[in-house]
Amino acid sequence: MRKSKKRKVKNEECKHIHQVLRTIGGYCTVAVTAVFCADCGKQLTKTKVEV
């Protein structure tokens, strides 16, 4: 699995600054990722499937 990367995403649901991209799951050569707030843990973007 890849190491999480910090990203800045404008989102009105969460006012925190520190956001992190987390790998939610991996299936063979597929990774499911989304951006989360590093402060409160709220998911800020829809999940993305990377092949």
Secondary structure, DSSP 8 states (H G I E B T S, - for coil): -----B-----TT---S-EEEEEEEEETTEEEEEEEETTT--B-S--EEE-
